[in-house]
Amino acid sequence: MVGFCCEVLTQLVFLNVAGHTEWLHDALLPSPILVRKQLTGEPLSLPRRKPLASGTLMAAVASLVHFSLCRHSSLFHYHHLRALALSVAIPFSSSAASASSPFSTLSSSSLRQKSKRLPAAAAAAAALLEVGGVKIAKEDVVREGDPTNNVPDTIFSKLGQQLHRRDNHPLGILKNAIFDYFDGNYSGKFTKFDDLSPIVSVKENFDDVLVPADHVSRSYNDTYYIDAHTVLRCHTSAHQANLLQKGHNHFLVTGDVYRRDSIDSTHYPVFHQMEGVRVFSPDEWLASGMDATSYAAMDLKKALEGLARHLFGAVEMRWVDTYFPFTNPSFELEIYFQEKWMEVLGCGVTEQEILKRSGRMDNVAWAFGLGLERLAMVLFDIPDIRLFWSTDERFTSQFSEGQLGVKFKPFSKFPPCYKDISFWISDIFTENNLCEVVRGIAGDLVEEVQLIDNFTNKKGMTSHCYRIAYRSTERSLTDEEINHLQWSVREAVQNKLNVVLR
């Protein structure tokens, strides 16, 4: 018994020091009240707790030892095994933000003002990274105590990586190839921006590009909110109005964008876009004898068909009418590539309201947007979007600056491991929330989360069964670590999503 108690003490101290105190608090202390996102109906993950004080920890251990001596030891042994499992669990979110320093927006000026209020040493320590000339501290982005914040640690870790600015990376190679096309065909007219901060206001991200107030993209289920007024940009169009107001007439904006999304080989919560805008003055379309909208649409299609040929060669193309809130008319360009039609980009003639708000009363413009990952996966034969984030030399060494379309050679094919999880859902359950929880636990070790079964019983309760595919792009996963991950996923899903496991 003495040896067993020593082992228990060792495990509890390990849990406490490592910061995995959720089990300690839940098993040894009164259960905390679960804070829910009343504003959005989304469950809010509990802040990671501080390590227990040594006196509290020892009292808890003594209590457990007393329990084990006075009662049958099987129940205590169960909790001991549970602690062993949780001691290796990766927490969904590991930061606890201070509620004493909220801010309404994260503009450049507000961040600088905040840093000035801190002592120089403290400000230097708090500024963990710099993006677009703005210093960003983790607690400014990940604030679990704020019910209007839904940014997890896993997303913060991607800020500042800027894969599109790496010349030897597939995304950087593609970006530079597009730059070369516009430089060669427009005599250097297009100003290029690829280091703008991804932290923007709700106004910039949605209102300035005429996204309706009730559009689904504004929801907390789809967008990462830092607070009620500030988001991680969902698209590079968030900078369009500001650049127009500053007088830019031809510009390309490239950057990382953020969206809560599903988990599979083509979706990732952080990806990269390029936005292009060209503004025309009246003398340009009047000389052609065409109306302003027709002239802009004609020039737009000519420019983007040339870009498609520049990237993919002599391919068959077609234009598809579509809808975007910020352009009218709106189009999608598709090419026939590898024996199927593939969407390349979306575009259109800029809504006049956007130009008027920017002081361009007598102008017309076109705009386009494309996803770099979507095109790079095809051009480089990259089968899994997670590979873009790999630092494995077997991946990175295959690409060189200026070498567009070099085919990726798979360096190994590791087998997937499938685990199922079933639960009764609540009214506020969403699949995006589930994917956030799974990503928070397994990170890039999760390849896919797929709904494989659902039904509603006679009582009106709905059950979902999801199959989780675990697979590393770089190594084989052991049964032990997969089992630990799945155990942690089950715990987190039950605690954070207000569901009942089956």
C-alpha positions in Angstrom: 0.0 0.0 0.0 2.9 2.4 0.8 4.4 1.8 -2.6 1.1 2.3 -4.3 0.5 5.6 -2.4 3.9 6.8 -3.4 3.1 6.1 -7.0 -0.1 8.0 -6.7 1.7 11.0 -5.2 4.2 10.9 -8.0 1.5 11.0 -10.6 -0.5 13.8 -8.9 2.6 15.9 -8.6 3.4 15.3 -12.3 -0.1 16.4 -13.2 0.1 19.5 -11.1 3.5 20.6 -12.3 2.7 19.9 -15.9 -0.4 22.1 -15.6 -2.9 19.3 -16.3 -4.9 20.1 -13.2 -8.3 19.6 -14.7 -8.5 16.1 -13.3 -7.2 17.2 -9.9 -9.8 20.0 -9.6 -12.6 17.9 -10.9 -11.8 14.8 -8.7 -10.5 16.5 -5.5 -12.2 19.9 -5.3 -15.7 21.1 -5.9 -16.7 21.0 -9.6 -16.4 24.4 -11.3 -19.4 26.0 -12.9 -19.2 25.5 -16.7 -19.2 28.9 -18.4 -21.1 28.9 -21.6 -21.0 31.4 -24.5 -24.4 32.9 -23.8 -23.9 35.4 -26.6 -23.5 32.7 -29.3 -24.8 29.5 -27.9 -21.4 28.0 -28.1 -19.8 26.2 -25.3 -16.8 27.9 -23.8 -13.7 25.8 -22.9 -12.7 26.2 -19.3 -9.5 28.2 -18.6 -6.5 26.1 -17.8 -6.1 26.2 -14.1 -3.0 27.2 -12.2 -1.1 24.5 -10.4 -2.5 23.7 -7.0 -0.7 25.1 -4.0 1.5 22.5 -2.3 -0.6 22.4 0.8 -3.8 21.8 -1.2 -2.1 19.1 -3.2 -0.8 17.3 -0.1 -4.2 17.5 1.6 -5.8 16.0 -1.4 -3.3 13.2 -1.5 -3.8 12.5 2.2 -7.5 12.4 1.6 -7.1 9.9 -1.2 -4.8 7.8 0.9 -7.2 7.8 3.8 -10.0 6.8 1.3 -8.0 3.9 0.0 -7.2 2.6 3.4 -10.8 2.8 4.7 -12.6 1.6 1.5 -12.2 -1.0 -1.1 -9.3 0.2 -3.3 -10.9 -0.6 -6.8 -12.5 2.8 -7.1 -9.4 4.7 -6.2 -7.4 2.5 -8.6 -9.8 3.4 -11.4 -9.1 7.1 -10.7 -5.4 6.4 -10.6 -5.5 4.8 -14.0 -7.6 7.8 -15.3 -4.9 10.2 -14.0 -2.2 8.2 -15.8 -4.1 8.5 -19.0 -4.8 12.2 -18.6 -1.2 12.9 -17.7 -0.2 12.6 -21.3 -3.3 14.3 -22.7 -2.7 17.4 -24.9 -5.0 20.1 -23.6 -7.5 21.8 -26.1 -6.2 25.2 -25.0 -3.4 25.9 -22.6 -3.6 29.6 -21.9 -5.5 31.6 -19.5 -6.0 35.2 -20.4 -6.1 38.0 -17.9 -9.5 39.5 -17.7 -8.1 42.8 -16.3 -6.8 44.1 -19.6 -9.5 43.8 -22.3 -9.4 45.9 -25.4 -12.0 46.5 -28.1 -9.9 46.3 -31.2 -6.4 45.2 -32.1 -5.5 47.9 -34.6 -1.8 48.9 -34.9 -2.4 52.0 -32.8 -4.2 50.3 -29.9 -1.5 47.6 -29.7 1.2 50.3 -29.5 -0.7 52.2 -26.9 -1.1 49.1 -24.8 2.6 48.3 -25.0 3.5 51.9 -23.9 1.5 51.4 -20.7 3.7 48.4 -19.8 7.2 48.7 -18.4 9.7 48.2 -21.2 10.9 44.8 -20.0 7.3 43.5 -19.5 6.3 44.8 -23.0 9.3 43.1 -24.6 8.4 39.8 -22.9 4.7 40.1 -23.8 5.3 40.8 -27.5 5.8 37.2 -28.7 5.7 38.0 -32.4 5.5 40.8 -34.9 3.2 40.7 -38.0 2.8 43.6 -40.4 4.7 45.9 -38.1 2.4 45.1 -35.2 3.7 43.4 -32.1 1.2 40.8 -30.9 1.2 39.2 -27.5 -0.5 35.8 -27.0 -2.9 37.1 -24.4 -4.1 39.7 -26.9 -5.3 37.0 -29.2 -6.2 34.0 -27.0 -8.4 35.1 -24.1 -10.4 32.2 -22.7 -12.0 34.3 -20.1 -13.7 36.5 -22.7 -17.0 34.9 -24.0 -16.6 36.8 -27.3 -13.2 35.1 -28.0 -12.9 31.7 -29.7 -9.3 31.7 -30.8 -7.4 28.5 -29.6 -3.7 28.1 -29.0 -3.4 26.0 -32.1 -4.5 29.0 -34.3 -2.3 31.5 -32.5 0.7 29.2 -33.2 0.2 29.8 -36.9 0.3 33.6 -36.7 3.5 35.1 -38.1 4.6 31.9 -40.0 3.7 33.5 -43.4 4.4 30.5 -45.6 3.6 32.7 -48.6 6.8 34.8 -48.0 9.1 31.8 -48.2 10.7 31.7 -51.7 11.5 28.0 -51.5 8.0 27.0 -50.3 5.3 25.9 -52.8 3.1 28.8 -51.7 5.9 31.3 -52.0 6.9 29.9 -55.4 3.3 30.2 -56.7 2.9 33.7 -55.3 6.0 34.9 -57.0 4.9 33.3 -60.3 1.7 35.3 -60.1 3.7 38.5 -59.3 5.8 37.8 -62.4 2.8 37.6 -64.6 1.4 41.0 -63.5 4.8 42.6 -63.6 5.4 41.4 -67.1 2.0 42.4 -68.5 1.3 45.6 -66.6 4.7 47.2 -66.5 5.0 47.1 -62.7 1.7 49.0 -62.1 0.5 46.6 -59.4 1.7 47.4 -55.9 2.2 44.2 -53.8 1.3 43.7 -50.2 2.2 40.5 -48.4 2.9 41.5 -44.9 -0.4 43.1 -43.7 -1.6 42.1 -40.2 -4.2 39.4 -40.2 -5.9 41.0 -37.2 -8.7 43.3 -38.6 -11.9 44.8 -37.4 -15.3 43.3 -38.0 -16.0 46.4 -40.1 -13.0 45.7 -42.4 -13.7 42.0 -42.7 -17.4 42.2 -43.3 -19.0 45.6 -43.5 -16.5 47.3 -45.9 -17.0 44.5 -48.5 -20.8 44.5 -48.1 -21.2 41.1 -46.4 -24.9 41.1 -45.2 -25.4 41.4 -41.4 -27.1 37.9 -41.3 -24.5 36.1 -43.5 -23.4 32.8 -42.1 -19.7 33.8 -42.4 -20.2 36.3 -39.6 -21.1 33.6 -37.0 -18.8 32.3 -34.3 -19.1 28.9 -35.9 -17.3 30.1 -39.0 -15.0 33.0 -37.9 -12.3 33.4 -35.3 -13.2 36.3 -33.1 -10.7 38.0 -30.8 -13.4 40.0 -29.3 -16.8 41.3 -30.5 -15.2 43.9 -32.7 -12.0 42.2 -33.9 -11.4 39.0 -35.9 -8.6 37.1 -37.7 -9.3 38.0 -41.3 -11.4 35.4 -43.3 -10.2 36.8 -46.6 -7.6 39.2 -48.0 -10.5 41.3 -49.2 -10.5 42.7 -45.7 -7.8 45.2 -46.8 -9.5 46.3 -50.0 -11.4 49.3 -48.8 -8.4 50.7 -46.8 -6.1 50.4 -49.7 -8.6 52.1 -52.0 -9.0 54.9 -49.5 -5.2 55.4 -49.5 -5.3 56.0 -53.2 -4.0 52.6 -54.6 -5.4 51.9 -58.1 -3.6 48.6 -58.9 -2.7 46.2 -56.1 -2.2 42.6 -55.1 -2.7 41.5 -51.5 -1.4 38.1 -50.3 -1.7 36.7 -46.8 -2.8 34.0 -44.4 -6.5 33.8 -43.7 -8.4 32.0 -40.9 -11.7 30.1 -40.9 -13.2 27.5 -38.6 -13.7 24.5 -40.9 -14.0 20.8 -41.3 -11.0 18.4 -41.2 -10.0 16.6 -44.4 -7.1 16.6 -46.9 -8.2 19.8 -48.6 -9.4 21.9 -45.6 -7.3 23.6 -42.9 -8.3 26.4 -40.5 -5.4 28.5 -41.8 -4.8 29.0 -45.6 -3.5 31.6 -48.0 -5.2 33.9 -50.4 -4.3 36.5 -53.0 -6.6 39.5 -53.8 -6.1 41.6 -56.9 -7.8 45.0 -57.7 -7.6 47.3 -60.7 -9.3 50.7 -60.8 -10.2 52.5 -64.1 -10.8 56.2 -64.8 -13.6 57.4 -67.1 -11.2 58.2 -70.0 -10.1 54.5 -70.2 -13.6 53.1 -71.0 -15.0 56.1 -72.8 -12.3 55.8 -75.5 -13.4 52.2 -76.1 -17.0 53.0 -76.8 -18.1 50.5 -74.1 -20.0 51.2 -70.8 -17.9 51.1 -67.7 -19.1 47.8 -66.4 -18.7 46.0 -69.7 -15.2 47.4 -70.2 -14.1 46.4 -66.7 -15.5 42.8 -67.1 -13.8 42.5 -70.5 -10.4 43.6 -69.1 -10.8 41.3 -66.1 -11.4 38.2 -68.2 -8.5 39.0 -70.5 -6.2 39.5 -67.5 -7.2 36.3 -65.7 -7.3 34.1 -68.8 -3.7 35.2 -69.3 -2.8 34.3 -65.7 -4.4 30.8 -66.1 -2.2 30.2 -69.2 0.8 31.5 -67.3 0.3 28.9 -64.5 -1.2 25.9 -66.3 -0.2 26.3 -70.0 -2.6 26.0 -72.9 -5.8 24.8 -71.2 -9.4 25.0 -72.1 -11.3 27.6 -70.0 -14.9 28.6 -69.2 -16.6 31.4 -67.3 -19.4 30.6 -64.8 -21.8 33.3 -63.6 -22.0 33.3 -59.8 -22.7 35.6 -56.8 -20.4 37.5 -54.4 -21.7 40.3 -52.2 -18.8 42.6 -53.2 -18.9 42.3 -57.0 -21.6 42.6 -59.7 -21.5 40.9 -62.2 -19.5 38.0 -60.6 -17.7 35.1 -62.2 -15.7 32.0 -61.5 -13.0 30.9 -63.9 -12.7 27.1 -64.5 -10.1 25.3 -66.5 -10.1 21.8 -67.9 -7.1 20.2 -66.2 -6.1 16.6 -65.6 -9.3 15.4 -67.3 -11.8 17.4 -65.1 -13.1 21.0 -64.7 -11.5 22.8 -61.8 -12.3 26.2 -60.3 -9.3 28.5 -60.3 -10.6 31.7 -58.8 -13.6 34.0 -58.2 -13.8 37.5 -59.5 -16.1 40.3 -60.7 -16.7 44.0 -61.3 -16.4 45.8 -57.9 -19.7 47.0 -56.4 -20.0 50.8 -56.9 -20.9 51.2 -53.2 -17.5 50.0 -52.2 -15.8 52.6 -54.5 -18.1 55.4 -53.4 -17.3 54.7 -49.7 -13.7 55.0 -50.7 -14.1 58.3 -52.4 -14.0 56.9 -55.9 -17.3 58.4 -57.2 -16.4 58.3 -60.9 -14.4 55.1 -61.2 -15.1 51.5 -62.0 -12.9 48.5 -60.8 -12.5 44.8 -61.0 -11.3 42.4 -58.3 -10.4 38.8 -58.0 -9.4 36.3 -55.3 -7.8 32.9 -55.3 -6.6 30.3 -52.8 -2.9 29.5 -53.1 -3.3 26.1 -51.5 -6.0 25.0 -53.9 -3.8 25.8 -56.9 -0.5 24.6 -55.4 -1.9 21.2 -54.5 -2.7 20.7 -58.2 0.5 22.3 -59.6 2.8 20.5 -57.3 0.8 17.2 -56.8 0.6 17.7 -53.1 -2.1 15.3 -51.7 -2.6 16.6 -48.2 -3.0 20.3 -47.2 -1.2 19.6 -43.9 2.0 19.0 -45.8 2.3 22.8 -46.5 3.1 23.2 -42.8 5.7 20.4 -42.6 9.3 21.3 -41.6 10.5 17.8 -42.6 13.5 18.1 -44.9 12.1 15.3 -47.0 9.3 17.7 -48.0 11.0 21.1 -47.9 14.1 20.0 -49.9 12.0 19.1 -52.9 11.1 22.7 -53.8 13.3 25.6 -55.0 12.8 29.2 -55.7 11.3 29.9 -59.2 10.6 26.2 -59.9 6.8 26.2 -60.4 5.1 22.8 -60.8 7.9 20.5 -59.6 6.0 17.3 -58.7 6.1 16.3 -55.1 7.5 12.8 -54.5 5.9 11.1 -51.4 8.6 10.1 -49.0 6.6 7.6 -47.1 3.0 6.4 -46.8 2.1 5.8 -43.2 -1.1 3.8 -42.4 -4.1 5.6 -40.9 -5.7 4.5 -37.7 -9.5 4.9 -37.4 -11.3 5.6 -34.1 -15.1 6.2 -33.8 -16.9 8.4 -31.3 -20.7 8.5 -30.8 -22.7 10.9 -28.8 -26.2 12.4 -28.3 -25.9 16.0 -29.6 -27.5 19.1 -28.1 -29.3 21.9 -29.9 -26.1 24.0 -30.0 -23.8 21.3 -31.4 -22.0 22.1 -34.6 -19.5 20.1 -36.5 -17.0 23.0 -36.7 -16.9 23.0 -32.9 -16.2 19.3 -32.9 -13.3 19.8 -35.3 -11.9 22.6 -33.2 -11.8 20.2 -30.2 -10.2 17.4 -32.1 -7.6 19.7 -33.6 -6.9 21.1 -30.2 -6.1 17.7 -28.9 -4.4 16.0 -31.9 -3.2 18.9 -34.0 -1.9 17.8 -37.4 -2.0 14.2 -36.4 -5.7 14.1 -37.3 -6.3 13.6 -41.0 -10.1 13.6 -41.2 -13.2 13.8 -39.1 -16.2 12.3 -41.0 -19.8 11.8 -40.0 -20.6 8.2 -40.7 -23.9 7.7 -39.0 -26.8 9.7 -37.4 -30.3 8.9 -36.2 -33.0 10.3 -34.1 -34.8 8.1 -31.5 -38.4 8.1 -30.5 -37.7 10.6 -27.7 -36.4 13.1 -30.3 -32.8 12.7 -29.3 -30.3 12.8 -32.1 -27.1 10.7 -32.2 -24.0 11.3 -34.3 -21.2 8.9 -34.9 -17.9 10.4 -36.3 -14.9 8.5 -37.6 -11.6 10.1 -36.8 -8.6 9.2 -39.0 -5.3 9.7 -37.3 -2.2 9.7 -39.6 1.1 11.6 -39.5 2.6 12.8 -42.7 6.1 12.2 -41.3 6.1 9.1 -39.1 4.1 6.0 -37.9 1.9 6.6 -34.9 1.9 4.0 -32.1 -1.2 2.4 -30.7 -0.4 3.8 -27.3 -0.3 7.4 -28.4 -3.4 7.1 -30.6 -5.3 5.6 -27.7 -4.2 8.5 -25.5 -5.3 11.0 -28.1 -8.7 9.3 -28.5 -9.2 9.2 -24.7 -8.4 12.9 -24.5 -10.7 13.7 -27.4 -13.6 11.8 -25.7 -13.0 13.7 -22.5 -12.8 17.1 -24.2 -15.8 16.4 -26.5 -18.0 15.6 -23.5 -16.8 18.5 -21.3 -16.7 21.2 -24.0 -19.5 20.5 -26.4 -22.4 19.7 -24.0 -23.0 16.2 -25.5 -23.6 12.8 -23.9 -21.2 10.1 -25.0 -22.6 6.7 -26.1 
